[in-house]
Amino acid sequence: MTEDPETGTYKDCMLMSHFEEPKVTEDEEPPTEQDKRKKMLALKDPVHTVSLQQFVYEKLKAQQELLGEQGFHALMETVDTEIVAQLQEFLQGF
């Protein structure tokens, strides 16, 4: 995650879009067919297609459904308070 200086929010820098075209300067060569194939392969990897915030949220939600509300709450009480605070900050606005 990198912080966006304009908005002060965090952005997942690993996400890739089908529509993103690499920025090519005059000094660089345009992407080759191999580069294009590598990008298409990378787009099949969840690391590049699912945001980290979404992944963490979905995993926590699944754990909550599995354990039930009370079991999940009891589990979260065993987690260090600083970690819980960081997790809440990370998921804020999701």
MMTF fields as JSON, N, C-alpha, C and O atoms, coordinates in Angstrom:
{
  "mmtfVersion": "1.0.0",
  "mmtfProducer": "UNKNOWN",
  "numBonds": 375,
  "numAtoms": 376,
  "numGroups": 94,
  "numChains": 1,
  "numModels": 1,
  "chainsPerModel": [1],
  "groupsPerChain": [94],
  "chainIdList": ["A"],
  "bondAtomList": [4, 2, 8, 6, 12, 10, 16, 14, 20, 18, 24, 22, 28, 26, 32, 30, 36, 34, 40, 38, 44, 42, 48, 46, 52, 50, 56, 54, 60, 58, 64, 62, 68, 66, 72, 70, 76, 74, 80, 78, 84, 82, 88, 86, 92, 90, 96, 94, 100, 98, 104, 102, 108, 106, 112, 110, 116, 114, 120, 118, 124, 122, 128, 126, 132, 130, 136, 134, 140, 138, 144, 142, 148, 146, 152, 150, 156, 154, 160, 158, 164, 162, 168, 166, 172, 170, 176, 174, 180, 178, 184, 182, 188, 186, 192, 190, 196, 194, 200, 198, 204, 202, 208, 206, 212, 210, 216, 214, 220, 218, 224, 222, 228, 226, 232, 230, 236, 234, 240, 238, 244, 242, 248, 246, 252, 250, 256, 254, 260, 258, 264, 262, 268, 266, 272, 270, 276, 274, 280, 278, 284, 282, 288, 286, 292, 290, 296, 294, 300, 298, 304, 302, 308, 306, 312, 310, 316, 314, 320, 318, 324, 322, 328, 326, 332, 330, 336, 334, 340, 338, 344, 342, 348, 346, 352, 350, 356, 354, 360, 358, 364, 362, 368, 366, 372, 370],
  "bondOrderList": [1, 1, 1, 1, 1, 1, 1, 1, 1, 1, 1, 1, 1, 1, 1, 1, 1, 1, 1, 1, 1, 1, 1, 1, 1, 1, 1, 1, 1, 1, 1, 1, 1, 1, 1, 1, 1, 1, 1, 1, 1, 1, 1, 1, 1, 1, 1, 1, 1, 1, 1, 1, 1, 1, 1, 1, 1, 1, 1, 1, 1, 1, 1, 1, 1, 1, 1, 1, 1, 1, 1, 1, 1, 1, 1, 1, 1, 1, 1, 1, 1, 1, 1, 1, 1, 1, 1, 1, 1, 1, 1, 1, 1],
  "groupList": [{"groupName": "MET", "atomNameList": ["N", "CA", "C", "O"], "elementList": ["N", "C", "C", "O"], "formalChargeList": [0, 0, 0, 0], "bondAtomList": [1, 0, 2, 1, 3, 2], "bondOrderList": [1, 1, 2], "singleLetterCode": "M", "chemCompType": "L-PEPTIDE LINKING"}, {"groupName": "THR", "atomNameList": ["N", "CA", "C", "O"], "elementList": ["N", "C", "C", "O"], "formalChargeList": [0, 0, 0, 0], "bondAtomList": [1, 0, 2, 1, 3, 2], "bondOrderList": [1, 1, 2], "singleLetterCode": "T", "chemCompType": "L-PEPTIDE LINKING"}, {"groupName": "GLU", "atomNameList": ["N", "CA", "C", "O"], "elementList": ["N", "C", "C", "O"], "formalChargeList": [0, 0, 0, 0], "bondAtomList": [1, 0, 2, 1, 3, 2], "bondOrderList": [1, 1, 2], "singleLetterCode": "E", "chemCompType": "L-PEPTIDE LINKING"}, {"groupName": "ASP", "atomNameList": ["N", "CA", "C", "O"], "elementList": ["N", "C", "C", "O"], "formalChargeList": [0, 0, 0, 0], "bondAtomList": [1, 0, 2, 1, 3, 2], "bondOrderList": [1, 1, 2], "singleLetterCode": "D", "chemCompType": "L-PEPTIDE LINKING"}, {"groupName": "PRO", "atomNameList": ["N", "CA", "C", "O"], "elementList": ["N", "C", "C", "O"], "formalChargeList": [0, 0, 0, 0], "bondAtomList": [1, 0, 2, 1, 3, 2], "bondOrderList": [1, 1, 2], "singleLetterCode": "P", "chemCompType": "L-PEPTIDE LINKING"}, {"groupName": "GLY", "atomNameList": ["N", "CA", "C", "O"], "elementList": ["N", "C", "C", "O"], "formalChargeList": [0, 0, 0, 0], "bondAtomList": [1, 0, 2, 1, 3, 2], "bondOrderList": [1, 1, 2], "singleLetterCode": "G", "chemCompType": "PEPTIDE LINKING"}, {"groupName": "TYR", "atomNameList": ["N", "CA", "C", "O"], "elementList": ["N", "C", "C", "O"], "formalChargeList": [0, 0, 0, 0], "bondAtomList": [1, 0, 2, 1, 3, 2], "bondOrderList": [1, 1, 2], "singleLetterCode": "Y", "chemCompType": "L-PEPTIDE LINKING"}, {"groupName": "LYS", "atomNameList": ["N", "CA", "C", "O"], "elementList": ["N", "C", "C", "O"], "formalChargeList": [0, 0, 0, 0], "bondAtomList": [1, 0, 2, 1, 3, 2], "bondOrderList": [1, 1, 2], "singleLetterCode": "K", "chemCompType": "L-PEPTIDE LINKING"}, {"groupName": "CYS", "atomNameList": ["N", "CA", "C", "O"], "elementList": ["N", "C", "C", "O"], "formalChargeList": [0, 0, 0, 0], "bondAtomList": [1, 0, 2, 1, 3, 2], "bondOrderList": [1, 1, 2], "singleLetterCode": "C", "chemCompType": "L-PEPTIDE LINKING"}, {"groupName": "LEU", "atomNameList": ["N", "CA", "C", "O"], "elementList": ["N", "C", "C", "O"], "formalChargeList": [0, 0, 0, 0], "bondAtomList": [1, 0, 2, 1, 3, 2], "bondOrderList": [1, 1, 2], "singleLetterCode": "L", "chemCompType": "L-PEPTIDE LINKING"}, {"groupName": "SER", "atomNameList": ["N", "CA", "C", "O"], "elementList": ["N", "C", "C", "O"], "formalChargeList": [0, 0, 0, 0], "bondAtomList": [1, 0, 2, 1, 3, 2], "bondOrderList": [1, 1, 2], "singleLetterCode": "S", "chemCompType": "L-PEPTIDE LINKING"}, {"groupName": "HIS", "atomNameList": ["N", "CA", "C", "O"], "elementList": ["N", "C", "C", "O"], "formalChargeList": [0, 0, 0, 0], "bondAtomList": [1, 0, 2, 1, 3, 2], "bondOrderList": [1, 1, 2], "singleLetterCode": "H", "chemCompType": "L-PEPTIDE LINKING"}, {"groupName": "PHE", "atomNameList": ["N", "CA", "C", "O"], "elementList": ["N", "C", "C", "O"], "formalChargeList": [0, 0, 0, 0], "bondAtomList": [1, 0, 2, 1, 3, 2], "bondOrderList": [1, 1, 2], "singleLetterCode": "F", "chemCompType": "L-PEPTIDE LINKING"}, {"groupName": "VAL", "atomNameList": ["N", "CA", "C", "O"], "elementList": ["N", "C", "C", "O"], "formalChargeList": [0, 0, 0, 0], "bondAtomList": [1, 0, 2, 1, 3, 2], "bondOrderList": [1, 1, 2], "singleLetterCode": "V", "chemCompType": "L-PEPTIDE LINKING"}, {"groupName": "GLN", "atomNameList": ["N", "CA", "C", "O"], "elementList": ["N", "C", "C", "O"], "formalChargeList": [0, 0, 0, 0], "bondAtomList": [1, 0, 2, 1, 3, 2], "bondOrderList": [1, 1, 2], "singleLetterCode": "Q", "chemCompType": "L-PEPTIDE LINKING"}, {"groupName": "ARG", "atomNameList": ["N", "CA", "C", "O"], "elementList": ["N", "C", "C", "O"], "formalChargeList": [0, 0, 0, 0], "bondAtomList": [1, 0, 2, 1, 3, 2], "bondOrderList": [1, 1, 2], "singleLetterCode": "R", "chemCompType": "L-PEPTIDE LINKING"}, {"groupName": "ALA", "atomNameList": ["N", "CA", "C", "O"], "elementList": ["N", "C", "C", "O"], "formalChargeList": [0, 0, 0, 0], "bondAtomList": [1, 0, 2, 1, 3, 2], "bondOrderList": [1, 1, 2], "singleLetterCode": "A", "chemCompType": "L-PEPTIDE LINKING"}, {"groupName": "ILE", "atomNameList": ["N", "CA", "C", "O"], "elementList": ["N", "C", "C", "O"], "formalChargeList": [0, 0, 0, 0], "bondAtomList": [1, 0, 2, 1, 3, 2], "bondOrderList": [1, 1, 2], "singleLetterCode": "I", "chemCompType": "L-PEPTIDE LINKING"}],
  "groupTypeList": [0, 1, 2, 3, 4, 2, 1, 5, 1, 6, 7, 3, 8, 0, 9, 0, 10, 11, 12, 2, 2, 4, 7, 13, 1, 2, 3, 2, 2, 4, 4, 1, 2, 14, 3, 7, 15, 7, 7, 0, 9, 16, 9, 7, 3, 4, 13, 11, 1, 13, 10, 9, 14, 14, 12, 13, 6, 2, 7, 9, 7, 16, 14, 14, 2, 9, 9, 5, 2, 14, 5, 12, 11, 16, 9, 0, 2, 1, 13, 3, 1, 2, 17, 13, 16, 14, 9, 14, 2, 12, 9, 14, 5, 12],
  "groupIdList": [1, 2, 3, 4, 5, 6, 7, 8, 9, 10, 11, 12, 13, 14, 15, 16, 17, 18, 19, 20, 21, 22, 23, 24, 25, 26, 27, 28, 29, 30, 31, 32, 33, 34, 35, 36, 37, 38, 39, 40, 41, 42, 43, 44, 45, 46, 47, 48, 49, 50, 51, 52, 53, 54, 55, 56, 57, 58, 59, 60, 61, 62, 63, 64, 65, 66, 67, 68, 69, 70, 71, 72, 73, 74, 75, 76, 77, 78, 79, 80, 81, 82, 83, 84, 85, 86, 87, 88, 89, 90, 91, 92, 93, 94],
  "secStructList": [7, 3, 3, 7, 6, 6, 6, 7, 7, 3, 3, 7, 6, 6, 7, 7, 7, 6, 6, 7, 7, 7, 7, 7, 7, 6, 6, 1, 7, 7, 7, 7, 2, 2, 2, 2, 2, 2, 2, 2, 2, 2, 6, 6, 1, 2, 2, 2, 2, 1, 7, 2, 2, 2, 2, 2, 2, 2, 2, 2, 2, 2, 2, 2, 2, 2, 2, 2, 2, 2, 2, 2, 2, 2, 2, 2, 2, 6, 1, 7, 2, 2, 2, 2, 2, 2, 2, 2, 2, 2, 2, 6, 6, 7],
  "xCoordList": [0.847, 0.0, 0.897, 1.882, 0.547, 1.254, 0.252, -0.926, 0.744, -0.139, -0.232, 0.779, -1.453, -1.696, -1.536, -2.339, -0.511, -0.271, -1.394, -1.581, -2.136, -3.212, -4.399, -4.955, -4.789, -5.981, -5.651, -6.513, -4.404, -4.025, -4.533, -4.447, -5.066, -5.554, -4.504, -3.544, -4.707, -3.774, -4.317, -5.522, -3.397, -3.756, -2.956, -1.77, -3.596, -2.936, -2.118, -2.673, -0.805, 0.063, 0.273, 0.878, -0.22, -0.061, -1.172, -1.038, -2.273, -3.395, -3.037, -2.374, -3.492, -3.276, -4.637, -5.565, -4.747, -5.998, -5.783, -4.689, -6.843, -6.766, -6.544, -5.977, -6.998, -6.984, -5.732, -5.514, -4.913, -3.692, -2.698, -2.325, -2.289, -1.238, 0.056, 0.077, 1.128, 2.386, 2.821, 2.675, 3.355, 3.829, 5.218, 6.152, 5.333, 6.593, 7.133, 6.451, 8.37, 9.014, 9.742, 9.799, 10.287, 10.99, 12.226, 12.631, 12.828, 14.04, 13.749, 14.628, 12.528, 12.18, 11.541, 10.977, 11.657, 11.015, 9.586, 9.316, 8.676, 7.318, 7.329, 8.277, 6.281, 6.274, 6.293, 5.656, 7.028, 7.101, 5.924, 5.169, 5.774, 4.714, 4.919, 3.95, 6.173, 6.47, 6.007, 5.442, 6.246, 5.788, 4.264, 3.724, 3.588, 2.126, 1.625, 0.652, 2.285, 1.895, 2.126, 1.311, 3.234, 3.526, 2.465, 2.053, 2.027, 0.992, -0.327, -1.015, -0.685, -1.93, -1.88, -2.889, -0.727, -0.574, -0.681, -1.311, -0.072, -0.13, -1.558, -1.923, -2.364, -3.752, -4.607, -5.705, -4.111, -4.831, -4.488, -5.142, -3.473, -3.026, -3.851, -3.926, -4.471, -5.281, -4.501, -5.096, -3.201, -2.387, -2.544, -2.495, -2.735, -2.832, -4.264, -4.484, -5.254, -6.631, -7.552, -8.628, -7.167, -7.99, -7.228, -6.071, -7.884, -7.197, -6.965, -7.754, -5.89, -5.538, -6.631, -6.95, -7.2, -8.281, -9.478, -10.057, -9.847, -10.982, -10.693, -11.568, -9.491, -9.118, -9.182, -9.75, -8.6, -8.6, -10.029, -10.399, -10.823, -12.213, -12.989, -13.706, -12.845, -13.575, -13.139, -13.977, -11.851, -11.359, -11.854, -12.224, -11.863, -12.385, -13.886, -14.375, -14.602, -16.041, -16.327, -17.24, -15.557, -15.729, -15.446, -16.158, -14.41, -14.08, -15.207, -15.549, -15.768, -16.871, -18.092, -18.754, -18.384, -19.515, -19.259, -20.179, -18.022, -17.662, -17.76, -18.29, -17.254, -17.218, -18.494, -18.778, -19.236, -20.386, -19.928, -18.733, -20.881, -20.565, -19.773, -18.766, -20.214, -19.54, -18.159, -17.206, -18.048, -16.748, -15.741, -14.568, -16.207, -15.32, -14.87, -13.703, -15.811, -15.476, -14.455, -13.519, -14.634, -13.683, -12.307, -11.283, -12.287, -11.019, -10.318, -9.109, -11.071, -10.481, -9.955, -9.044, -10.521, -10.021, -8.642, -7.933, -8.254, -6.928, -5.85, -4.658, -6.268, -5.328, -4.849, -5.631, -3.571, -2.986, -3.787, -4.194, -4.006, -4.844, -4.265, -5.012, -2.955, -2.322, -2.601, -2.847, -2.561, -2.855, -4.313, -4.607, -5.212, -6.639, -6.843, -7.608, -6.175, -6.296, -5.774, -6.391, -4.645, -4.093, -5.02, -5.2, -5.603, -6.527, -7.771, -8.25, -8.294, -9.467, -9.143, -9.951, -7.968, -7.553, -7.401, -7.798, -6.815, -6.591, -7.912, -8.024, -8.905, -10.181, -11.187, -12.294, -10.795, -11.69, -12.093, -11.253, -13.382, -13.886, -14.129, -14.489, -13.942, -14.193, -15.57, -15.973],
  "yCoordList": [-1.169, 0.0, 1.238, 1.307, 2.19, 3.46, 4.563, 4.473, 5.606, 6.711, 7.696, 8.111, 8.063, 9.062, 10.428, 10.788, 11.205, 12.487, 13.506, 14.39, 13.391, 14.345, 14.139, 15.102, 12.869, 12.586, 12.115, 12.151, 11.667, 11.161, 9.755, 9.254, 9.113, 7.749, 6.778, 7.175, 5.506, 4.49, 3.823, 3.616, 3.493, 2.901, 1.611, 1.569, 0.573, -0.704, -0.575, -0.467, -0.589, -0.354, -1.61, -1.536, -2.759, -4.001, -4.218, -5.057, -3.469, -3.659, -3.224, -2.209, -4.015, -3.697, -3.662, -4.354, -2.88, -2.764, -3.238, -3.112, -3.788, -4.189, -2.965, -3.063, -1.819, -0.62, 0.224, 1.194, -0.145, 0.623, 0.395, -0.739, 1.449, 1.37, 1.849, 2.895, 1.105, 1.552, 2.883, 3.125, 3.733, 5.037, 4.859, 4.414, 5.21, 5.039, 6.42, 7.245, 6.656, 7.92, 7.76, 6.662, 8.833, 8.786, 7.887, 7.309, 7.767, 6.967, 5.461, 4.66, 5.084, 3.678, 3.135, 3.867, 1.828, 1.16, 0.775, 0.536, 0.712, 0.278, -1.179, -1.913, -1.603, -2.978, -4.004, -3.82, -5.075, -6.154, -7.098, -6.965, -8.045, -9.043, -9.851, -10.223, -10.124, -10.853, -10.04, -10.597, -8.733, -7.864, -7.905, -7.949, -7.89, -7.933, -9.268, -9.302, -10.377, -11.693, -11.786, -12.359, -11.226, -11.231, -10.444, -10.851, -9.332, -8.535, -9.298, -9.291, -9.952, -10.722, -11.86, -12.159, -12.495, -13.553, -12.985, -13.589, -11.834, -11.195, -10.796, -10.801, -10.453, -10.057, -11.23, -11.027, -12.451, -13.629, -13.921, -14.752, -13.251, -13.466, -12.578, -11.368, -13.163, -12.351, -11.227, -10.233, -11.365, -10.304, -9.006, -7.919, -9.126, -7.939, -7.554, -6.531, -8.359, -8.058, -7.811, -7.24, -8.22, -8.028, -7.116, -7.376, -6.057, -5.135, -5.819, -6.665, -5.45, -6.032, -5.743, -6.609, -4.559, -4.215, -5.135, -5.63, -5.36, -6.222, -7.647, -8.294, -8.144, -9.494, -9.673, -10.649, -8.733, -8.819, -8.755, -9.527, -7.846, -7.715, -9.006, -9.47, -9.583, -10.808, -11.97, -12.774, -12.074, -13.149, -12.975, -13.953, -11.75, -11.501, -11.791, -12.362, -11.4, -11.646, -13.147, -13.617, -13.899, -15.353, -15.994, -16.907, -15.521, -16.047, -15.736, -16.564, -14.558, -14.161, -15.057, -15.465, -15.358, -16.232, -17.657, -18.341, -18.095, -19.445, -19.61, -20.609, -18.635, -18.729, -18.213, -18.55, -17.422, -16.765, -15.47, -15.246, -14.628, -13.299, -13.38, -12.688, -14.209, -14.295, -14.93, -14.466, -15.988, -16.648, -15.731, -15.706, -14.97, -14.041, -12.929, -12.538, -12.431, -11.375, -11.888, -11.173, -13.117, -13.716, -13.88, -13.651, -14.275, -14.413, -13.068, -12.969, -12.036, -10.708, -10.127, -9.299, -10.554, -10.088, -10.657, -10.123, -11.741, -12.333, -11.652, -11.884, -10.822, -10.114, -8.854, -8.174, -8.547, -7.349, -6.109, -5.966, -5.224, -4.039, -3.119, -2.495, -3.034, -2.199, -2.764, -2.012, -4.082, -4.729, -4.485, -4.195, -4.6, -4.366, -2.92, -2.664, -1.981, -0.565, -0.339, 0.386, -0.955, -0.814, -1.445, -0.907, -2.583, -3.257, -2.411, -2.309, -1.807, -0.94, 0.274, 0.678, 0.854, 1.999, 1.588, 2.314, 0.402, -0.108, -0.339, -0.061, -0.846, -1.167, -0.019, -0.138, 1.093, 2.237, 2.712, 2.901, 2.895, 3.379, 2.268, 2.541, 1.026, -0.073, -0.616, -1.549],
  "zCoordList": [0.0, 0.0, 0.0, 0.735, -0.816, -0.829, -0.513, -0.859, 0.151, 0.52, -0.63, -1.195, -0.965, -1.997, -1.342, -0.481, -1.731, -1.068, -1.267, -0.431, -2.358, -2.623, -1.69, -1.162, -1.488, -0.694, 0.713, 1.591, 0.948, 2.257, 2.519, 3.641, 1.473, 1.613, 1.081, 0.42, 1.382, 0.914, -0.344, -0.492, -1.241, -2.522, -2.684, -2.359, -3.181, -3.424, -4.708, -5.801, -4.563, -5.713, -6.562, -7.631, -6.098, -6.846, -7.867, -8.758, -7.745, -8.652, -10.061, -10.274, -11.009, -12.417, -13.099, -12.681, -14.117, -14.85, -16.281, -16.83, -16.882, -18.294, -19.179, -20.267, -18.693, -19.512, -19.322, -20.048, -18.349, -18.099, -19.218, -19.518, -19.809, -20.809, -20.175, -19.525, -20.354, -19.755, -20.347, -21.545, -19.494, -19.945, -20.551, -19.883, -21.812, -22.523, -22.85, -23.458, -22.435, -22.776, -24.106, -24.659, -24.607, -25.88, -25.81, -26.819, -24.619, -24.46, -24.47, -24.788, -24.124, -23.986, -25.26, -26.074, -25.392, -26.514, -26.12, -24.943, -27.084, -26.759, -26.289, -26.572, -25.574, -25.073, -26.202, -27.24, -25.982, -26.966, -26.763, -25.799, -27.671, -27.524, -26.246, -25.585, -25.896, -24.661, -23.444, -22.502, -23.466, -22.369, -22.25, -21.145, -23.369, -23.365, -22.82, -22.067, -23.198, -22.685, -21.181, -20.459, -20.712, -19.276, -18.508, -17.422, -19.063, -18.399, -18.36, -17.339, -19.453, -19.482, -18.469, -17.831, -18.312, -17.324, -15.911, -15.044, -15.681, -14.365, -14.003, -12.827, -14.997, -14.737, -14.257, -13.738, -14.427, -13.93, -12.481, -11.85, -11.94, -10.566, -9.631, -9.844, -8.596, -7.674, -6.996, -6.58, -6.879, -6.268, -7.043, -6.467, -8.357, -9.207, -9.547, -10.195, -9.119, -9.499, -8.311, -8.489, -7.113, -5.92, -4.958, -4.626, -4.521, -3.611, -2.271, -1.851, -1.612, -0.324, 0.703, 1.517, 0.681, 1.605, 1.4, 2.368, 0.158, -0.139, 0.319, 0.895, 0.075, 0.459, 1.975, 2.463, 2.715, 4.176, 4.706, 5.59, 4.175, 4.609, 4.38, 5.266, 3.193, 2.878, 3.765, 4.173, 4.071, 4.935, 6.371, 7.02, 6.865, 8.209, 8.269, 9.245, 7.234, 7.183, 7.152, 7.832, 6.371, 6.302, 7.652, 8.07, 8.333, 9.663, 10.647, 11.49, 10.536, 11.412, 11.18, 12.134, 9.931, 9.621, 10.104, 10.552, 10.012, 10.43, 11.95, 12.436, 12.69, 14.15, 14.819, 15.969, 14.116, 14.738, 15.389, 15.581, 15.723, 16.26, 17.569, 17.724, 18.499, 19.798, 19.679, 20.305, 18.878, 18.69, 18.03, 18.405, 17.037, 16.354, 17.304, 17.313, 18.098, 19.062, 20.077, 20.433, 20.539, 21.489, 20.841, 21.484, 19.573, 18.861, 18.716, 18.929, 18.357, 18.167, 19.478, 19.465, 20.612, 21.906, 22.222, 23.075, 21.54, 21.768, 20.92, 21.122, 19.983, 19.11, 19.823, 20.488, 19.683, 20.297, 19.898, 18.745, 20.857, 20.623, 19.551, 18.797, 19.481, 18.447, 17.053, 16.11, 16.931, 15.648, 15.259, 14.099, 16.215, 15.946, 15.502, 14.572, 16.15, 15.78, 14.36, 13.58, 14.026, 12.681, 11.645, 10.553, 11.992, 11.091, 10.859, 9.73, 11.912, 11.771, 10.908, 10.071, 11.109, 10.289, 8.827, 7.916, 8.623, 7.261, 6.532, 5.338, 7.25, 6.631, 6.665, 6.14, 7.286, 7.387, 5.989, 5.109, 5.815, 4.527, 3.524, 2.379, 3.927, 2.989, 3.189, 2.494]
}
